[in-house]
Amino acid sequence: MAKMLGVWMDINNPNRSPSDDLNLTVGGTIRLTSAELAKVPPGALFNVKVKVMDSDTFSDDLVHSDNSFSIGIRSDNQPFMTGIIVPATALKNSEPSYEKYAEIYCRVAAGNGTLSTNASNSRTVDIRIR
């Protein structure tokens, strides 16, 4: 079964003002079995879907999504990383006006139409929004 492993995010502007967009680098590894890898046509791309989420007590909120990155699969363990810009207004709108921080993590999955991975989460980081 195709798997998404080792999802991580790095904040490229940790000292940003709350009015600045959040600049992230997100990465992980797509793992395929040998049989799955053999079925991937040469030159085929896997679309990587990144959902930037706000962790909440009862249900997490989608803050921003980006599926503009695709990667060619060349091995059964294919690492990748991509940049994501999260608008400051999306961060602010993810929490009530009395909250100063959003608890942000990335949920990442990939697929090519016939094969798709599970979704896996990065660590959660408090991001100042006010």
C-alpha positions as CSV (number, residue, x, y, z in Angstrom):
1,M,0.0,0.0,0.0
2,A,1.3,3.5,-0.9
3,K,2.2,5.4,2.2
4,M,3.1,9.0,3.1
5,L,5.9,8.9,5.7
6,G,7.9,11.4,7.8
7,V,5.9,14.5,7.1
8,W,7.5,17.7,8.4
9,M,7.1,21.4,8.2
10,D,9.7,24.2,8.7
11,I,8.7,27.8,9.4
12,N,10.9,30.0,7.1
13,N,9.9,33.3,8.8
14,P,9.5,32.5,12.5
15,N,9.8,36.1,13.6
16,R,7.1,37.3,11.2
17,S,4.6,39.9,12.2
18,P,1.0,38.7,12.6
19,S,0.1,40.7,9.5
20,D,2.7,38.9,7.4
21,D,2.0,35.7,5.4
22,L,3.4,32.4,6.9
23,N,6.2,30.9,4.7
24,L,6.5,27.2,5.2
25,T,8.6,24.4,3.7
26,V,6.8,21.1,3.8
27,G,8.3,17.7,3.1
28,G,7.9,14.0,3.5
29,T,8.6,10.6,1.8
30,I,6.3,8.7,-0.6
31,R,6.8,5.0,-0.1
32,L,5.6,2.5,-2.7
33,T,5.9,-1.3,-2.7
34,S,7.9,-2.8,-5.5
35,A,4.7,-3.9,-7.3
36,E,3.3,-0.4,-7.1
37,L,6.5,1.2,-8.3
38,A,6.5,-1.2,-11.3
39,K,3.0,0.1,-12.3
40,V,4.0,3.7,-12.3
41,P,4.6,4.8,-16.0
42,P,7.9,6.6,-16.7
43,G,7.4,10.3,-16.4
44,A,4.2,10.0,-14.4
45,L,3.8,12.6,-11.7
46,F,2.3,12.3,-8.2
47,N,0.3,15.3,-7.1
48,V,1.2,16.3,-3.5
49,K,-1.8,17.7,-1.6
50,V,-0.9,19.9,1.4
51,K,-3.6,21.0,3.8
52,V,-2.6,23.5,6.4
53,M,-4.7,22.8,9.5
54,D,-5.5,24.5,12.8
55,S,-5.7,22.1,15.6
56,D,-8.8,22.5,17.8
57,T,-10.3,20.6,20.7
58,F,-13.3,19.1,18.8
59,S,-12.6,19.4,15.1
60,D,-9.6,20.8,13.2
61,D,-10.1,23.7,10.8
62,L,-8.7,23.9,7.2
63,V,-6.7,27.1,7.0
64,H,-5.2,26.8,3.6
65,S,-4.7,24.1,0.9
66,D,-2.2,23.8,-1.9
67,N,-2.0,21.1,-4.5
68,S,0.3,22.9,-7.0
69,F,3.3,20.6,-6.4
70,S,3.9,17.4,-8.3
71,I,6.8,15.0,-8.2
72,G,8.1,12.2,-10.4
73,I,8.5,8.9,-8.6
74,R,11.9,7.3,-9.2
75,S,12.3,4.9,-6.3
76,D,10.2,3.1,-3.7
77,N,11.1,5.8,-1.1
78,Q,10.8,9.1,-2.8
79,P,11.5,12.2,-0.6
80,F,10.2,15.6,-1.5
81,M,9.8,19.1,-0.2
82,T,7.8,22.1,-1.4
83,G,7.1,25.7,-0.3
84,I,3.7,26.9,0.9
85,I,2.6,30.5,1.6
86,V,-0.3,30.8,4.0
87,P,-2.1,34.1,3.8
88,A,-2.1,36.0,7.2
89,T,-5.9,36.5,6.8
90,A,-6.5,32.8,6.6
91,L,-4.5,32.3,9.8
92,K,-6.5,35.0,11.6
93,N,-9.8,33.6,10.4
94,S,-9.0,30.1,11.8
95,E,-9.4,31.2,15.4
96,P,-11.8,33.4,17.4
97,S,-10.8,37.1,17.8
98,Y,-9.7,36.6,21.4
99,E,-7.0,34.0,20.5
100,K,-3.4,35.1,19.9
101,Y,-2.1,31.9,18.4
102,A,-3.2,29.3,15.9
103,E,-2.0,25.7,16.4
104,I,-0.8,24.9,12.9
105,Y,0.1,21.6,11.3
106,C,0.3,20.2,7.8
107,R,-1.7,17.2,6.5
108,V,0.0,15.7,3.4
109,A,-1.1,13.1,0.9
110,A,-0.1,12.3,-2.7
111,G,-1.5,10.4,-5.7
112,N,-1.5,10.0,-9.4
113,G,-5.1,9.0,-10.2
114,T,-4.5,5.2,-9.8
115,L,-2.3,5.1,-6.7
116,S,-2.7,7.3,-3.7
117,T,-1.1,7.5,-0.2
118,N,-2.6,7.9,3.2
119,A,-2.6,11.4,4.7
120,S,0.0,12.0,7.3
121,N,0.5,14.9,9.7
122,S,3.5,17.1,10.6
123,R,4.1,18.3,14.2
124,T,1.9,21.1,15.5
125,V,3.4,24.6,16.0
126,D,1.8,27.7,17.7
127,I,1.8,30.6,15.2
128,R,1.1,34.1,16.4
129,I,-1.9,35.6,14.6
130,R,-2.7,38.8,16.7
